[in-house]
Amino acid sequence: MAEKNLYTDVLTDRSLIRLPGEGRILDAVGGSTTFKVTSEDSNDQLGVYEITIAPGLTGAKQHYHRFMDETFIILEGTLTVLLAEKTAKIPAGGVVYVPRFTPHGFHNDTEETVKLMLLFNPAQKREGFFEGLYEVMSENPIDPQKFFELYQKYDSWPVDTADMLPAGEK
């Protein structure tokens, strides 16, 4: 039986490069989500998603996560972020880190499209949330119960269940 070497790291290249325009894209009226680093890519440790939000639209009403942190990196435009009781306008180049149990929401109240990178750690299979969100939001009318069940399944907890749907203009 071969003896294990417990003192030497085994190096492998499991790196991933996704260039601009690469990654699975979910398009919807008012925005898109591009999967840059998925749960599968990172062994569920990190999810990175490029998000676009059209002028006047809400990305998400106030909610929180129990098991993951969320980071916003603004690439273009200005994103309005609600953090607990405060509101901040974050321009391109700005970063917002939202740890677990921090109420937060975001919207684009400008005349320009906002583009951002959204990071979740751990990833918690967030791709399923985005796929489900696009499905639920395409229904007319939107079923609040389906929306709430999707939120719960993917560790999103609305602060106010009576005002949780991001539909419509801000």
MIDREN-607319 format. One line per field, with one value per residue: x, y, z of N, C-alpha, C, CB in turn; residue number from 1; residue in three letters. Coordinates in nm, 3 decimals. Atoms other than C-alpha are relative to their C-alpha. Last residue first. Glycine has a CB too. Layout:
REM residues N
nxx: c(X,...)
nyy: c(Y,...)
nzz: c(Z,...)
caxx: c(X,...)
cayy: c(Y,...)
cazz: c(Z,...)
cxx: c(X,...)
cyy: c(Y,...)
czz: c(Z,...)
cbxx: c(X,...)
cbyy: c(Y,...)
cbzz: c(Z,...)
seq: c(NUM,...)
type: c(ala,...)
//
This chain:
REM residues 170
nxx: c(-0.026,-0.101,0.036,0.062,-0.076,-0.017,-0.123,-0.064,0.106,0.061,0.143,0.022,0.051,0.111,0.038,-0.054,-0.136,-0.083,-0.035,-0.086,-0.130,-0.058,-0.043,-0.114,-0.113,-0.035,-0.082,0.056,-0.103,-0.071,0.087,0.143,0.057,0.023,0.109,0.125,0.040,0.045,0.136,0.086,0.016,0.082,0.138,0.049,0.077,0.069,0.133,0.090,-0.014,-0.087,0.058,-0.071,0.060,-0.033,-0.076,-0.062,-0.104,-0.005,-0.099,0.039,-0.061,0.091,-0.061,0.074,-0.070,0.073,-0.048,0.106,0.007,0.094,0.123,-0.010,0.118,-0.005,0.084,0.021,0.035,-0.123,-0.092,-0.039,-0.134,-0.014,-0.125,-0.003,-0.063,0.076,0.072,-0.068,0.059,0.003,0.050,0.099,0.009,0.118,0.049,-0.085,0.068,-0.108,0.032,-0.084,0.021,-0.028,-0.098,-0.115,-0.044,-0.043,-0.129,-0.002,-0.081,0.046,0.059,-0.066,-0.046,0.045,0.129,0.041,0.044,0.132,0.036,0.140,0.007,0.102,-0.024,0.078,0.014,-0.065,0.100,0.035,-0.073,-0.139,-0.070,-0.017,0.118,-0.055,-0.144,-0.070,-0.098,-0.092,-0.056,-0.128,-0.053,0.032,0.139,0.050,0.146,0.072,0.143,0.081,0.003,0.093,0.124,-0.022,0.117,0.001,0.106,0.040,0.146,0.058,0.073,0.048,0.017,0.125,-0.014,-0.070,0.088,-0.084,0.049,0.012,-0.079,0.085)
nyy: c(-0.050,-0.104,-0.138,-0.036,-0.109,0.019,0.073,-0.086,-0.072,0.089,-0.026,-0.075,-0.137,-0.017,-0.141,-0.081,-0.046,0.112,0.085,-0.073,-0.009,0.134,0.021,-0.087,0.061,0.122,-0.031,0.073,0.069,-0.075,-0.116,0.031,-0.005,-0.139,-0.058,0.072,-0.035,-0.139,-0.004,0.069,-0.088,-0.117,0.045,0.004,-0.122,0.036,0.053,-0.021,0.099,0.101,0.068,0.118,0.040,0.139,0.032,0.132,0.033,0.140,0.086,0.009,-0.095,-0.114,-0.098,-0.039,-0.087,0.002,-0.079,-0.032,-0.145,-0.063,0.070,0.128,0.020,0.133,0.012,0.137,0.020,0.014,0.096,-0.020,0.054,0.003,-0.053,0.011,-0.107,-0.125,-0.015,0.083,-0.020,0.117,-0.041,0.088,-0.022,-0.065,-0.113,-0.015,-0.077,-0.079,-0.072,-0.115,-0.050,-0.142,-0.048,0.088,0.063,0.139,0.035,0.141,0.037,-0.072,0.078,0.130,0.053,0.132,-0.001,-0.119,-0.114,-0.045,-0.132,-0.040,-0.135,-0.022,-0.133,-0.025,-0.138,-0.097,-0.071,0.094,-0.032,-0.040,0.117,0.093,0.066,0.111,-0.009,0.084,0.088,0.061,0.131,0.040,-0.083,-0.140,-0.031,-0.132,0.000,-0.125,0.019,0.048,0.145,0.063,-0.075,-0.132,-0.034,-0.134,-0.025,-0.139,0.007,-0.122,0.025,-0.115,0.046,-0.033,-0.064,-0.127,-0.097,-0.112,-0.134,-0.089,-0.123,-0.118)
nzz: c(-0.134,-0.015,0.026,0.129,0.061,0.144,0.034,0.100,0.069,0.099,-0.004,-0.124,0.012,-0.093,0.005,-0.109,0.030,0.045,-0.113,-0.092,0.066,-0.009,-0.138,-0.022,0.071,-0.075,-0.118,-0.114,-0.078,-0.102,-0.014,-0.009,0.135,0.039,-0.080,0.028,0.137,-0.002,-0.053,0.097,0.116,-0.038,-0.007,0.138,0.031,0.125,-0.033,0.114,0.106,-0.058,-0.116,-0.051,-0.126,-0.032,-0.120,0.016,-0.099,-0.042,0.067,0.140,0.092,0.012,0.089,0.118,0.095,0.125,0.114,0.096,0.024,-0.092,-0.038,-0.072,-0.083,-0.059,-0.119,-0.049,-0.140,-0.077,0.061,0.140,0.022,0.145,0.056,0.146,0.078,-0.005,-0.126,-0.099,-0.131,-0.088,-0.130,-0.062,-0.145,-0.055,0.079,0.118,0.103,0.059,0.124,0.032,0.135,0.010,0.097,0.016,-0.125,0.017,-0.062,-0.040,-0.117,-0.118,-0.110,0.003,-0.127,-0.047,-0.069,-0.077,0.080,-0.045,0.053,0.000,0.055,0.101,0.055,0.121,0.048,-0.090,-0.079,-0.106,-0.123,0.026,0.052,-0.112,-0.054,-0.079,0.022,-0.097,0.065,-0.096,0.033,-0.056,-0.107,0.020,-0.032,0.040,-0.014,-0.017,0.032,-0.111,-0.022,0.093,0.022,0.057,0.082,0.058,0.096,0.021,0.016,0.058,0.124,0.075,0.137,0.066,0.131,-0.012,-0.063,-0.038,0.032,-0.115,0.011,0.000)
caxx: c(-4.021,-4.175,-4.359,-4.304,-4.060,-4.316,-4.256,-4.503,-4.756,-4.478,-4.285,-3.922,-3.916,-3.696,-3.462,-3.287,-3.352,-3.655,-3.807,-3.796,-3.942,-4.225,-4.292,-4.306,-4.535,-4.765,-4.758,-4.881,-4.791,-5.089,-4.979,-4.690,-4.346,-4.234,-4.279,-4.068,-3.791,-3.782,-3.762,-3.456,-3.298,-3.364,-3.235,-2.914,-2.871,-2.757,-2.672,-2.381,-2.193,-2.131,-2.344,-2.197,-2.391,-2.201,-2.373,-2.521,-2.767,-2.961,-2.987,-3.279,-3.235,-3.445,-3.281,-3.376,-3.237,-3.342,-3.176,-3.246,-2.922,-2.961,-2.656,-2.396,-2.459,-2.143,-2.196,-1.929,-1.900,-1.716,-2.024,-2.233,-2.409,-2.709,-2.770,-3.090,-3.098,-3.330,-3.212,-3.001,-3.191,-2.975,-3.020,-2.799,-2.618,-2.503,-2.245,-2.028,-2.173,-2.030,-2.302,-2.212,-2.447,-2.384,-2.543,-2.728,-3.006,-3.072,-3.267,-3.548,-3.641,-3.785,-3.577,-3.446,-3.698,-3.737,-3.728,-3.448,-3.370,-3.180,-2.884,-2.733,-2.402,-2.401,-2.129,-2.209,-1.957,-1.896,-2.144,-1.862,-1.746,-1.839,-2.154,-2.274,-2.222,-1.960,-2.063,-2.437,-2.581,-2.901,-3.107,-3.328,-3.644,-3.835,-3.655,-3.336,-3.167,-2.810,-2.579,-2.219,-2.006,-2.080,-1.772,-1.524,-1.577,-1.255,-1.257,-0.981,-0.974,-0.598,-0.458,-0.202,-0.162,-0.029,0.257,0.283,0.034,0.217,0.012,0.206,0.139,0.000)
cayy: c(5.208,5.065,4.740,4.403,4.358,4.157,4.167,4.422,4.221,3.974,4.256,4.179,3.913,3.608,3.483,3.152,2.981,2.767,3.053,3.297,3.044,2.972,3.347,3.397,3.097,3.240,3.589,3.452,3.711,3.799,3.746,3.503,3.610,3.701,3.341,3.194,3.455,3.411,3.034,3.053,3.315,3.106,2.789,2.972,3.050,2.694,2.803,3.011,3.041,3.321,3.518,3.771,4.019,4.194,4.511,4.687,4.973,5.101,5.480,5.713,5.664,5.500,5.160,4.939,4.752,4.573,4.494,4.360,4.233,3.881,3.752,4.004,4.267,4.405,4.704,4.800,5.118,5.140,5.269,5.476,5.358,5.562,5.476,5.427,5.364,5.173,4.815,4.867,4.999,5.017,5.262,5.158,5.418,5.348,5.096,4.835,4.834,4.555,4.417,4.159,3.909,3.690,3.350,3.135,3.345,3.585,3.909,4.088,4.442,4.462,4.325,4.444,4.729,4.907,5.276,5.248,4.892,4.655,4.452,4.172,3.990,3.690,3.542,3.247,3.120,2.812,2.572,2.350,2.656,2.574,2.384,2.673,2.901,3.157,3.398,3.328,3.621,3.783,4.020,4.323,4.519,4.261,3.935,3.771,3.480,3.447,3.148,3.263,3.464,3.819,3.958,3.675,3.378,3.229,2.933,2.784,2.416,2.390,2.128,2.133,1.850,1.999,1.819,1.733,1.448,1.224,0.910,0.579,0.339,0.000)
cazz: c(-0.874,-1.185,-1.195,-1.040,-0.748,-0.548,-0.171,-0.035,0.173,0.264,0.434,0.524,0.253,0.327,0.059,0.127,-0.208,-0.121,0.081,-0.209,-0.451,-0.206,-0.171,-0.550,-0.591,-0.321,-0.477,-0.815,-1.077,-1.295,-1.559,-1.537,-1.660,-1.306,-1.189,-1.472,-1.452,-1.075,-1.106,-1.330,-1.102,-0.791,-0.955,-1.045,-0.675,-0.599,-0.242,-0.379,-0.051,-0.091,-0.332,-0.573,-0.787,-1.064,-1.176,-1.477,-1.434,-1.737,-1.742,-1.660,-1.287,-1.014,-1.053,-0.763,-0.466,-0.148,0.182,0.530,0.687,0.833,0.646,0.538,0.268,0.104,-0.125,-0.377,-0.583,-0.917,-1.098,-0.857,-0.538,-0.421,-0.057,0.143,0.517,0.754,0.685,0.374,0.073,-0.237,-0.526,-0.816,-1.026,-1.382,-1.497,-1.320,-0.967,-0.753,-0.524,-0.259,-0.093,0.211,0.253,0.506,0.658,0.370,0.389,0.207,0.108,-0.242,-0.526,-0.862,-0.896,-1.228,-1.322,-1.577,-1.686,-1.456,-1.581,-1.373,-1.413,-1.180,-0.961,-0.734,-0.481,-0.262,-0.425,-0.559,-0.750,-1.111,-1.009,-0.794,-1.091,-1.189,-1.469,-1.499,-1.693,-1.564,-1.776,-1.744,-1.809,-2.008,-1.949,-2.067,-1.888,-2.015,-1.972,-1.966,-2.206,-2.326,-2.155,-2.096,-1.869,-1.735,-1.499,-1.290,-1.196,-1.243,-1.008,-0.729,-0.481,-0.159,0.010,0.377,0.414,0.169,0.169,0.177,-0.103,0.000)
cxx: c(-0.061,0.010,0.112,-0.025,-0.061,0.074,0.026,0.132,0.057,-0.115,-0.067,-0.149,-0.017,-0.048,-0.127,-0.019,0.051,0.146,0.094,0.047,0.101,0.138,0.066,0.058,0.128,0.117,0.043,0.088,-0.066,0.106,-0.138,-0.081,-0.150,-0.060,-0.034,-0.117,-0.131,-0.047,-0.058,-0.146,-0.089,-0.025,-0.095,-0.147,-0.054,-0.091,-0.083,-0.143,-0.109,-0.058,0.103,-0.074,0.067,-0.057,0.038,0.085,0.051,0.114,-0.013,0.093,-0.056,0.061,-0.099,0.080,-0.089,0.074,-0.094,0.057,-0.111,-0.002,-0.079,-0.137,0.012,-0.117,0.007,-0.087,-0.027,-0.026,0.132,0.092,0.036,0.145,-0.005,0.129,-0.004,0.060,-0.082,-0.061,0.066,-0.061,-0.017,-0.041,-0.114,0.008,-0.125,-0.037,0.098,-0.062,0.123,-0.040,0.086,-0.016,0.015,0.102,0.134,0.050,0.028,0.133,-0.023,0.081,-0.046,-0.059,0.067,0.065,-0.045,-0.139,-0.039,-0.034,-0.143,-0.015,-0.147,0.005,-0.092,0.025,-0.088,-0.025,0.060,-0.090,-0.025,0.083,0.149,0.080,0.035,-0.119,0.075,0.149,0.074,0.091,0.091,0.047,0.131,0.056,-0.023,-0.145,-0.045,-0.150,-0.075,-0.144,-0.077,-0.009,-0.086,-0.131,0.019,-0.128,0.013,-0.105,-0.054,-0.148,-0.052,-0.069,-0.064,-0.001,-0.139,0.015,0.059,-0.092,0.103,-0.047,-0.027,0.089)
cyy: c(0.139,0.045,0.097,0.150,0.052,0.118,-0.011,-0.064,0.090,0.068,-0.085,0.025,0.064,0.145,0.015,0.150,0.105,0.042,-0.113,-0.091,0.070,-0.004,-0.137,-0.024,0.080,-0.071,-0.124,0.026,-0.063,-0.085,-0.048,0.130,-0.031,0.012,0.141,0.066,-0.068,0.043,0.140,0.004,-0.064,0.088,0.112,-0.045,0.002,0.113,-0.030,-0.049,0.019,-0.047,-0.099,-0.054,-0.129,-0.025,-0.147,-0.024,-0.140,-0.016,-0.144,-0.089,-0.019,0.110,0.115,0.103,0.029,0.093,-0.016,0.089,0.027,0.153,0.080,-0.058,-0.136,-0.012,-0.145,0.007,-0.147,-0.024,0.002,-0.112,0.015,-0.036,-0.012,0.063,-0.031,0.112,0.129,0.027,-0.100,0.040,-0.126,0.058,-0.085,0.017,0.056,0.122,0.027,0.071,0.076,0.055,0.125,0.040,0.151,0.046,-0.071,-0.052,-0.147,-0.023,-0.145,-0.049,0.095,-0.092,-0.135,-0.040,-0.132,-0.017,0.118,0.126,0.031,0.135,0.033,0.145,0.017,0.142,0.001,0.145,0.103,0.068,-0.097,0.007,0.031,-0.123,-0.088,-0.064,-0.112,0.002,-0.076,-0.093,-0.045,-0.136,-0.047,0.077,0.147,0.014,0.142,-0.026,0.128,-0.012,-0.034,-0.150,-0.067,0.076,0.145,0.013,0.144,0.011,0.141,-0.024,0.134,-0.043,0.114,-0.059,0.025,0.075,0.141,0.110,0.102,0.138,0.090,0.124)
czz: c(0.014,0.144,0.025,-0.008,-0.129,-0.062,-0.149,-0.042,-0.110,-0.076,-0.109,0.018,0.137,-0.007,0.082,-0.020,0.099,-0.017,-0.042,0.113,0.091,-0.066,0.017,0.140,0.024,-0.066,0.079,0.123,0.122,0.070,0.040,0.016,0.000,-0.141,-0.048,0.073,-0.037,-0.139,-0.001,0.044,-0.108,-0.122,0.039,-0.004,-0.142,-0.049,-0.125,0.027,-0.104,0.134,0.052,0.121,0.042,0.139,0.002,0.125,-0.031,0.101,0.049,-0.081,-0.141,-0.088,-0.016,-0.080,-0.120,-0.096,-0.119,-0.111,-0.101,-0.011,0.103,0.032,0.070,0.097,0.046,0.125,0.031,0.148,0.076,-0.050,-0.149,-0.030,-0.151,-0.049,-0.149,-0.085,-0.007,0.136,0.094,0.133,0.084,0.135,0.054,0.150,0.066,-0.083,-0.114,-0.120,-0.044,-0.135,-0.019,-0.146,0.009,-0.102,-0.015,0.135,-0.027,0.070,0.040,0.120,0.109,0.105,-0.023,0.133,0.058,0.062,0.090,-0.079,0.045,-0.070,-0.020,-0.046,-0.120,-0.044,-0.124,-0.040,0.096,0.104,0.114,0.129,-0.023,-0.044,0.120,0.071,0.073,-0.034,0.107,-0.079,0.114,-0.046,0.058,0.119,-0.032,0.039,-0.030,0.011,0.033,-0.044,0.127,0.016,-0.106,-0.012,-0.043,-0.082,-0.049,-0.109,-0.022,-0.025,-0.051,-0.128,-0.077,-0.142,-0.059,-0.131,0.003,0.052,0.043,-0.047,0.120,0.000)
cbxx: c(0.152,-0.030,-0.116,-0.132,0.140,-0.136,-0.005,0.024,-0.079,-0.051,-0.031,0.079,-0.133,0.042,-0.020,0.145,0.005,-0.053,-0.125,-0.073,-0.012,-0.093,-0.120,-0.040,-0.030,-0.121,-0.076,-0.011,0.115,-0.098,-0.005,-0.027,0.073,0.131,0.039,0.012,0.111,0.113,-0.003,0.046,0.137,0.070,-0.013,0.087,0.085,-0.082,-0.075,0.054,-0.006,0.144,-0.134,0.146,-0.155,0.157,-0.079,0.087,-0.057,0.020,0.143,-0.005,0.154,-0.034,0.037,-0.138,0.131,-0.150,0.143,-0.119,0.137,0.034,0.032,0.080,-0.131,0.137,-0.149,0.136,-0.120,0.085,0.022,0.068,0.007,-0.042,0.124,-0.124,0.144,-0.012,0.098,0.154,-0.156,0.144,-0.134,0.057,-0.022,-0.124,-0.030,-0.008,-0.056,0.125,-0.122,0.151,-0.151,0.143,-0.039,-0.047,-0.104,0.111,-0.001,-0.018,-0.031,-0.155,0.101,0.151,-0.117,0.030,-0.100,0.002,-0.119,-0.002,0.012,-0.055,0.080,-0.140,0.152,-0.152,0.139,0.147,-0.082,0.127,-0.037,0.004,-0.065,-0.136,-0.068,0.113,0.052,-0.057,0.098,-0.076,0.079,-0.008,-0.098,-0.154,-0.034,0.017,-0.047,0.029,-0.059,0.012,0.142,0.040,0.032,0.069,-0.137,0.128,-0.141,0.122,-0.067,0.073,-0.117,0.115,-0.087,-0.022,0.085,0.135,-0.031,0.088,-0.136,0.135,-0.033,-0.096)
cbyy: c(0.003,0.119,0.039,-0.077,-0.044,-0.020,-0.137,0.143,0.084,-0.127,0.153,0.134,0.001,-0.037,0.050,-0.029,0.058,-0.055,-0.058,0.123,0.074,-0.103,0.014,0.148,-0.010,-0.095,0.094,-0.155,0.098,0.055,0.083,-0.096,-0.098,0.077,0.002,-0.148,-0.038,0.093,-0.055,-0.147,0.035,0.081,-0.115,-0.095,0.121,-0.128,0.099,-0.069,-0.143,0.056,-0.072,0.035,-0.016,-0.027,0.036,-0.010,0.008,-0.095,0.051,0.139,-0.017,0.057,-0.063,0.057,-0.064,0.044,-0.042,0.071,0.056,-0.039,-0.140,0.019,0.007,-0.027,0.045,-0.072,0.084,0.123,0.032,0.135,-0.150,0.138,-0.075,0.067,0.022,0.047,0.001,0.028,-0.018,-0.058,0.080,-0.144,0.151,-0.079,-0.042,-0.125,0.134,-0.090,0.097,-0.038,0.032,0.034,-0.042,-0.134,-0.099,-0.012,0.029,-0.096,0.093,-0.021,-0.105,0.015,-0.013,-0.105,0.046,0.124,-0.041,0.028,0.005,0.006,0.012,-0.036,0.020,-0.025,0.061,-0.025,-0.098,-0.056,0.138,0.136,-0.049,-0.043,-0.085,0.048,0.137,-0.146,0.081,-0.077,0.005,0.001,0.009,0.023,-0.033,0.022,-0.046,0.097,-0.121,0.094,-0.056,0.031,0.146,-0.011,-0.020,0.026,-0.025,0.085,-0.067,0.040,-0.101,0.095,-0.132,0.153,-0.087,-0.023,-0.043,0.051,0.027,0.011,0.075,0.000)
cbzz: c(0.030,-0.091,0.083,-0.020,-0.027,-0.068,0.059,0.057,0.100,0.067,-0.021,-0.001,-0.076,0.145,-0.149,0.016,-0.140,-0.132,0.062,0.057,-0.135,-0.065,0.095,-0.017,-0.152,0.009,0.091,-0.030,0.041,0.101,-0.132,0.119,-0.092,0.006,0.149,0.043,-0.100,0.050,0.140,-0.017,-0.061,0.112,0.099,-0.085,0.022,0.019,0.090,-0.121,0.057,0.020,-0.036,0.037,-0.012,-0.005,0.126,-0.132,0.148,-0.122,0.025,-0.062,0.000,0.138,-0.139,0.039,-0.047,0.019,-0.038,0.071,-0.051,0.141,0.056,0.130,-0.086,0.072,-0.028,0.028,0.037,-0.016,-0.150,-0.017,0.045,-0.067,0.058,-0.065,0.046,0.142,0.123,0.002,-0.002,0.020,-0.011,0.018,0.034,-0.035,-0.147,-0.086,0.058,-0.042,0.021,0.002,-0.026,0.053,-0.142,-0.037,0.047,-0.109,0.155,-0.125,0.118,0.023,0.056,0.022,0.101,-0.105,-0.091,-0.090,-0.090,0.155,-0.157,0.145,-0.134,0.054,-0.040,0.024,-0.031,0.003,0.078,0.067,0.045,-0.070,-0.131,0.057,-0.108,0.103,0.045,-0.001,-0.089,0.114,-0.134,0.147,0.107,-0.016,0.150,-0.150,0.145,-0.117,0.078,0.122,0.007,-0.139,-0.041,-0.136,0.079,-0.089,0.064,-0.035,0.124,-0.132,0.023,-0.031,-0.007,-0.004,-0.095,0.059,0.141,-0.121,0.068,0.076,-0.132,0.123)
seq: c(170,169,168,167,166,165,164,163,162,161,160,159,158,157,156,155,154,153,152,151,150,149,148,147,146,145,144,143,142,141,140,139,138,137,136,135,134,133,132,131,130,129,128,127,126,125,124,123,122,121,120,119,118,117,116,115,114,113,112,111,110,109,108,107,106,105,104,103,102,101,100,99,98,97,96,95,94,93,92,91,90,89,88,87,86,85,84,83,82,81,80,79,78,77,76,75,74,73,72,71,70,69,68,67,66,65,64,63,62,61,60,59,58,57,56,55,54,53,52,51,50,49,48,47,46,45,44,43,42,41,40,39,38,37,36,35,34,33,32,31,30,29,28,27,26,25,24,23,22,21,20,19,18,17,16,15,14,13,12,11,10,9,8,7,6,5,4,3,2,1)
type: c(lys,glu,gly,ala,pro,leu,met,asp,ala,thr,asp,val,pro,trp,ser,asp,tyr,lys,gln,tyr,leu,glu,phe,phe,lys,gln,pro,asp,ile,pro,asn,glu,ser,met,val,glu,tyr,leu,gly,glu,phe,phe,gly,glu,arg,lys,gln,ala,pro,asn,phe,leu,leu,met,leu,lys,val,thr,glu,glu,thr,asp,asn,his,phe,gly,his,pro,thr,phe,arg,pro,val,tyr,val,val,gly,gly,ala,pro,ile,lys,ala,thr,lys,glu,ala,leu,leu,val,thr,leu,thr,gly,glu,leu,ile,ile,phe,thr,glu,asp,met,phe,arg,his,tyr,his,gln,lys,ala,gly,thr,leu,gly,pro,ala,ile,thr,ile,glu,tyr,val,gly,leu,gln,asp,asn,ser,asp,glu,ser,thr,val,lys,phe,thr,thr,ser,gly,gly,val,ala,asp,leu,ile,arg,gly,glu,gly,pro,leu,arg,ile,leu,ser,arg,asp,thr,leu,val,asp,thr,tyr,leu,asn,lys,glu,ala,met)
//
